[in-house]
Each structure stands twice: as C-alpha cells, then as structure tokens.
Amino acid sequence: MTRMIERWFPSSEVSGNSDKGWGSGNSEIALFMWFAKRPTVQAKAALLCSLLPWPDEDSEQKRLQDLVRSALAGRYAAWSEIRAEIFRHNPEGPSTLDPFSGRGMIPLEAARLGLPTEAVDYSPMAVLASYLLTEAPFKNRSEEPGLPFGQQPESLTTAPADRLLHDLKSLFVEVQRRHALAMGDFYPKHEGRQPWGYLWAVSIPCQECHRRFPLIGSYDLLQPRAGREARSFYIAADRGQGTWVPIVTSGAPSQHPTLRNAVVEGRKIAGKSAVCVFCSHVHPLAVHRRLLQEGEGRDELILAADIDERGGKVFRIPTIVEQDAVLAASEALRLEKPFNPLLPALPNEGIAPGNNNIIGPSIYGAKTYGDFMVDRQSLSYVRLARTIADLGDELAAAGLSHDYVRALTGYATAVVVKKLRRSTRGARFQTSGGARVGDLFVNEGSITFSHDFFEAGIGDGPGTWRSISDNVLAACRNLFSSLQGSPAHVQRGSATSLPFPPKRFAAVVTDPPYDQMIAYADASDLFYAWAKRCLHVTWPELCITADPHGCQDKTEEIIVKRVRGEAPDEHRNRKHYDTLIARAFDEMRQVVRDDGVVTIVFGHGEPEVWQRLLSSIQQADLVMTGSWPANTESGGQQGKANIETTLTMACRPAPRDRPAGRKGGVEAEIKAEIKRRYPDWERWGLAPADMLMAAAGPAMEVVGRYSEVFNAKGEPVDIYTFLPLARSAVQEAMAVEIDHLPLETFDARTKFALWWVRLYGRQVQAKSELRWQTLASSMDLADIRDLVPDADKGVRFTTARQLKAAINAESAVVDVALALAAASEDGLAAMGEVLAAAGGGVNDTYLWAAVKFLADRLPDSDPDAVAFSRVLRVRDGIASAAENVLVAKEQRQQRQQAESVQLSLL
C-alpha cells in the first residue's frame, strides 16, 4: 500500500501553524524542561500521512487530503473521522513507534488519536518528561483512593484527567507547606512578611590591596515605569576599615559596577574585568576566573528583596538575623543525612571533562553538580527532594497504585526541574518585567554562570515553588482540557537495540538527534542529579547508571559531542554518531511492517551532516520514497547549525530488484523532479533558501530508485555527488533573471554573487551555507571567499570598500560593479577609470543589469545600495569619463609611439 506521505504532505499547513497556536507545541513545553521541541502540528501531520493510504482515485485522494487539513485545524479537530480512517486502513492495528521520543511530541499526537504507540528514549530525564506528557494524563484515576491530605474530590468523573488535576493541586500545596516548615528557620520573616528573595555575589581578594570585594555586573534594580522611579544600588567602600556595604538608592546607577569592560593605559581589556572598589586595581577575566578555580571565591549576601502590599519589589540591606540564617543553613547542610547509602544529600555527581562549553560553572571551578548553588539553596533543594520522596511513601501507604504514585511524584519533580532553571549561580537578577529571576540557559543547551545571582525564597514571587508550581499546574490544565485518546507506553532504551519483534509497527515516526546540535544528557545532568533525590523511591530505575561520574549514561547516546577542554575519554565523535544512527535506522527497518514506512524528521545547515545522515539511511538498507519541507524552526542556534526548515522524509526497506543507474540519467531525473516540485514549494511559501534544503529530499528519492549509480567509467558514485546538484537545480527551476537576462548567462563568479544576494541580501549567514552554495555552484571556495567574508560569527556579502580586486578586461562583472560603487564617492573621473580598466564596457548590458540588481536588492539604507543608485544615475557621465580615459590613453600611446620613432631616427 502506498502511503499518503509518499505522495502528499500538508507542508503549507505545517509551516503556517508551527510557530503559534495549538500546533506550535508551546503549551507542551511548559510542562517540563527539555530541549528542541517538535511542533505538534508537524508531529500530527507526519503521523496522519504515514498511516493513511494514497488511493488510486482522484476523488478519494482529495477527500483524504481535505480530512487531514481539517484534522490540522486544532488539537482534536475531526477526531472521530480521522481515527476511523486510520483504523480502517490499518486492519492489523495502527501501532506506531518513536525510538527517539525526547519530551514525547510525536507519541503525544499518537496518544491523542488513541493509537497504540511506543515511546523510547535513552535519557532518563527524557523518559520522565515523555511519561508525564504522553502516558500519565490518559489513564483513568477515578478508582484511586483519596490523598491523605488536602480537600477530597467530590465528583470528578467527567474526564480522566480531572482527578489528576485535582490531586496535583493538593500535592503542590502540600509540598509548599512542608517545605516552608522545613526551611522556615533559614528564611526568617522581615516585619511579618516572607521576603521574595536575595541578591548574592561572589567576592575575590584584590591582588593589589588584598581586600575582598564582590563581583557585580549591574547595579540596576528596577527600571522606571509609570508612577514609579528607577531603583539601583552601589557598593560603598571604606578604604580605611577595608569594609564595604551595599547602598540602595533612587534613580539609575551613578557608578560603574565592579564587573565591567575596563580600559588600562588606553587599551580595552578583553572580556569583563573585576575592578576593586578599594584601590581600582583591574583584574582581567583570566585573573578572576583563576581565583575562582583556585577556591578563592566566597559567596556574599548583598541585598534582600521584599514584595510590598501593592505587589511591588522593595530592596534593602539584609538584617543581622538574615545573615545569621545563612550561616545556620551552611551548618545544617553539612549535617544533612544521605538519601540512601549511595546517594548523599548534596549531589556529588561530577561534571565530565571537556564540558566547558556546555556547563559554564565548570569554567569557574565547579567540579560537581552540588557546586551550583549557595549552601542555603542547596539545603532548600535537599529538603524539597526529601519532602517529595517522603510524600511518595505516604501516598503508597494510603493505598494509591504504584503507577499513580509515580505520576504524582513525577509531576512534583517536574516543578523542581523547572525551578532549577532559576535557582543556581546562573540565575541572574533581571530588571525587566517588574524584576524577575533569569534563566540559567543561555541558549538551547548551555548552562551559564554569573558572579552575581538571585536566590528565590520560600514565599511568593518569581522563581519560588509557589510560582513555578502554579505555572506547571496551568500547563496541565491547558493540556488536559477536553483530553481524548489513550496512553502511550514509555520506556527507557536504546534506538540501536529496540525491544520489539520484527514487523511490529504500521509506522515508525521519529525526530532523531541532529549531530552536534545539542548535548542532551550533559545539558540535563543537573536536573538528573536532583531528580534522583526526589524519585529514588518511586522511580528507583532513575538512579541506576553506568556513568563513572554518577550522571546519565552516555555510552550509546547518539550525538557528536562538542568538546572544549581536555576530554581524553570522550567517545561521542562523528564515527560514533554515524555508526549508531545507521544501526538505529536498521532497527527501525526491521520493526516496521512490510506495508509501513519509517518517517524521519530532520533539519540541519551543514552539508556534511546531511551527507552523513543520508549515507546512514542508505547503509540501513532504507530508501527515501517521499520528502516534504516545512518551516518549523525559529532559527535557534546551537553549535554551528541554524535551521528554519526541516524535511519530513518517508523511507521504506530497499526493494531487492532495483536496477543500476547511470550518473547522467540520475542527474537528469533529479533536475526534472525538482523542476516538477518547485511550483508547490513556491505555493507553500518556502523562501529560496528553504528550497535549497528541501532539494535534498527529491535527490535522494531518485538515487534510491537504483541499487547503485555508476559514472561513465563504470565507477560507483556515492550520494554526496548529488546534493550540490540538487541545490543547483533549484536555481535553474527558479529561472532567475537579472534585468531580463537569465542568471545562467552571467560569468560564474558574478552568478554566484548575484544568487547569494538574491537569497540573503546583506544578512549574516552560517558558514555552512557558504559551503553549500560553493558546492552547488561547482566552484572552489578560494575563488569566491572574498565575496562572502567572515562577519559576526558567520559570513556576509562583501561591501564595495571591503573588496580589493584589481580591475582589468578579464574581471568578473560583479567585481567591476563593486569597484564602480567604491569609486562613486570620488566622482565621475574615478568611476571612468574603473570602467576603462574593465575594457570600457560602456554598453555592457550584463554590467548595468548587475548594478541595477544590487541597487534594488540591498537594503535602502545600505551604503552600497546608495552607491549603486548613484552609479546608475550618472551612467552616461561614467561612459563619457571612460571614453575620455580611453582617448587620453590612446593619445599617450600615440605620443609614446611617435617619440619612439623620433628616437630611432637619431
């Protein structure tokens, strides 16, 4: 049976719903901290099109297409109708599998449709996230006994999740109550009210005057708003006594913070320097970083933050009682008993070597995940974890089922995980939004470190248990509203050895890890360390790991690990990724039914990554039978890749009777296939740059029709050969014209430059895109590198002043055009010199077409756009100036010739 995804996919609807509304996945990600969300609309579309057939009759094709479009209009749109079609066309059962389930976006859509689905992931934290999203909410809890605390439910039988929502609210309130009691002595009230939190900073000893001073990057506290003036503070130093004290004041900061960009002897010091408040000695980044690495840092309580009767934030110097509470917390932490003989109270899980780019605190001396907080924060989390673990025991003793206890404590741990994002040395105080706590993640997968940071207390306000638990509960209400479907089955396992019999699933739909995009396990080990302490009783399997540092096992994690620093035992390299991803694809091929498909969602900016991935698919004896682009990403950057388009690719086990193919014939088929699809891509609103990535799909579909492809010499050709060709075919299909002249008719260098400007204008692009474009243009990188030089961690089209190219009769059109723009500020004579040097191309239609194109395509405010417009306005004058230059040159030559004749006669 031909599946719908092999002939049609709702790319336009997926692109249109990926960044907003129900299809974005934004509601789902609010439940648990995980990485790289898959838009729910793409997950749903991939499942539907992988399970539905592609009928022979046109009318049936249109009916099913319309039904899929209707189903993508909402979370449960056309629910009964689409389910009926799926079950009707899958008489053996529409079972699905995602062997890289992550947070569970794809299995969630299968569960919402009531399909039997399996979710597998290697990371324990991903398994927990997926379980809470795709399995726990769909189970009927109406027969469970009441909780031993809180208000008992009256009648909650309208929906399976009503009981769960009721009990989660009671549980979260009880955790808040018990945790506040356990930590009350260490967070004393001030004037009868619980403070919101506390501003801390690390201090170091000055290497000049030897006095200790705090490192603070900003003195801002509150931004001015209607009816409220700004608030700030500064550190006042008593040089005689060698002491300092924070002073809270009205208005914007009037002094420079102690951690700032510094200038010494007229030279700007790289990075932020620590400047002593006593003697103004400047400590460059390397110096204050070394001091922290050597253990010279000390945590200093700077300010306390209260919330007044009107909900406003008020800042003050901590009281003596509050200072004493900090010291008492350190002593209490030292006396905390372990959770069990193998699980100490304070996490001792070590940060693996080579993680400086992922785990920021490790650069500043942190060795374990217990080093991420001040002592009082650590004590608070120890007792919070103990509270959740104890409640698990109590819930089990009250007769609740083992699975329900796991669910309840799992959701409580989800609050802990989300709270951790705003509870370490990386959680800076932020003045925006009325003052709040920053996120410790600087991007999609790297934890930051800050010398000054905010500690939320045990009461109300951003970053507190009450605030975070309300957020999680609101996410649950949203997700569980009108819930329909049946639970997925989630388990931990490796995609390289799936625990299922052959030909089990109607479809395997998955979103595999993208090479070195995100180090999932390393970036979530902080959460893992504390989750183990919350769940060591109810989820004991979480604590089992073979990792030598006590963190999540990474033996079979399928990523390429970006290493910074020494990491002699790091095995997650390209060979590891390529070997294991090929093995995983082979496992998928074996567990899918003969009439089923393996659907892979993938996106990446690096040509090499695509080549390796497609090679792995080929090694697994799978062939691509359909591929569909969609704009599903916001362009988030992690590592070297910046992706906005992903491909949803359908694969099948390779037929045994495929013929061999010839390179020339395959190339012609690829060009024809891309030309056929181009109108669809344009109709779906894909930008030209997105079409270039999309071209990989049809190219691989064509290559997959053949057992092998041979060149004219009879030598086998690998798949890498065809990816640049596919991108070049997009350019041909677009039939780009430059002022009515086909782009194809320009010289190669100019063609490259104009195509680049057509795609990106003056925008910075990843260096990977330059490599793609160079391959597609069949040029050497050295031949065009000066046209697209480095800029802002990427590359950008050159400016006229930046390009240094000698102009002569052999110069490329683009070089002459840029030289004219550069000379335009010097007047007609200078421009005439350029045109004359180029051979006097007064009537060169290609040159003037290129100039006009660049003037139109570059931003209006761009200096070069202004220059090109200036060149066009005085075109006739330039031509006259060039003619004058050529006439003068000819006259000089004639005089020289005459003088030579005269000399020969003497």
Secondary structure by P-SEA (a helix, b strand, c coil): cccccccccaaaaaaacccccccccccccccccccccccaaaaaaaaaaacccccccaaaaaaaaaaaaaaacccccaaaaaaaaaaaaccccbbbbbccccccaaaaaaaaacccbbbbbccaaaaaaaaaccccccccccccccccccccccccccccaaaaaaaaaaaaaaaaaaaaaacccccccccccccccbbbbbbbccccccbbbbbbcccccccccccbbbbbbbbbbcccccbbbbbbbccccccccccccccccccccccbbbbbccccccccaaaaaaaaaaccbbbbbcbbbbbccccbbbbbcccaaaaaaaaaaaaaaaacccccccccccccccccccccccccccccccccccccccaaaaaaaaaaaaaaaaaaaaaaaacccaaaaaaaaaaaaaaaaaaaacccccccccccccbbbbbcccccbbbbbbccccccccccccccaaaaaaaaaaaaaaaacccbbbbbbbbbbbccccccccccccbbbbbccccccccccccaaaaaaaaaaacccccccccccccccccccccccccccccccccccccccaaaaaaaaaaaaaaaaaaccccccbbbbbccccaaaaaaaaaaaaaacbbbcccccccccccccccccccccccbbbbcccccbbbbbbaaaaaaaaaaaaaaaaaaaaaacccaaaaaaaaaaaaaaaaacccbbbccccccccccccaaaaaaaaaaaacccccccccccccaaaaaaaaaaaccccccccaaaaaaaaaaacccccccccccccccccccccccccccccccccccaaaaaaaaaaaccccaaaaaaaaaaacccccaaaaaaaaaaaaaccccccaaaaaaaaaaaaaaaaaaaaaaaaaaaaaaaaaaaaaaaaaaac
